[in-house]
Amino acid sequence: MASKSITVGVGIPMIVVGALMAWLWAPVEGVYQNQVELVGSAIGILGILFFISGLVYAKEPVTH
């Protein structure tokens, strides 16, 4: 049972924004290039974590 709102609403936009920051904005930036890359990469990694957590999310605990 996956949560579409977490996966599609949070995870995917964070991955896209992080990738855009790290690949497009950072090379244009002069002085703060390393910091922009770091923040973009961190946002992308957090987006991947939210995406995975949205896939494994269950409203009711699974008991066996």
C-alpha positions in Angstrom: 0.0 0.0 0.0 1.7 3.1 -1.2 1.0 6.8 -0.5 0.7 8.7 -3.8 0.6 12.1 -2.1 4.0 11.5 -0.5 5.6 9.9 -3.6 4.2 12.2 -6.3 3.6 15.3 -4.2 6.8 15.5 -2.3 9.4 13.1 -3.5 9.4 13.7 -7.3 9.4 17.5 -7.0 12.2 17.5 -4.6 14.2 15.2 -6.9 13.6 17.5 -9.8 14.4 20.7 -7.9 17.6 19.2 -6.5 18.7 18.0 -9.9 18.0 21.4 -11.5 20.0 23.1 -8.8 23.0 20.8 -8.9 23.2 20.6 -12.7 21.9 23.8 -14.1 22.2 26.5 -11.5 25.5 25.5 -9.9 27.7 25.9 -13.0 26.4 29.4 -13.6 27.1 30.5 -10.0 30.6 31.8 -9.5 31.5 32.2 -5.9 28.9 29.9 -4.3 29.1 27.0 -6.8 30.1 24.4 -4.2 27.4 25.5 -1.8 24.7 25.4 -4.4 25.8 22.0 -5.6 25.7 20.7 -2.0 22.2 22.1 -1.3 20.9 20.7 -4.6 22.4 17.3 -4.0 21.0 17.3 -0.4 17.5 18.2 -1.7 17.7 15.5 -4.3 18.8 12.8 -1.8 16.0 13.8 0.6 13.6 13.6 -2.3 14.7 10.1 -3.0 14.2 9.2 0.6 10.7 10.7 0.6 9.9 8.8 -2.7 11.0 5.5 -1.2 9.1 6.2 2.1 6.0 7.0 0.1 6.2 3.6 -1.6 6.5 1.6 1.6 4.1 3.7 3.7 1.1 1.9 5.2 -1.7 3.5 7.2 -2.2 0.4 9.3 0.7 -1.5 10.8 1.4 -4.9 9.2 1.3 -7.7 11.7 1.9 -11.3 10.9 
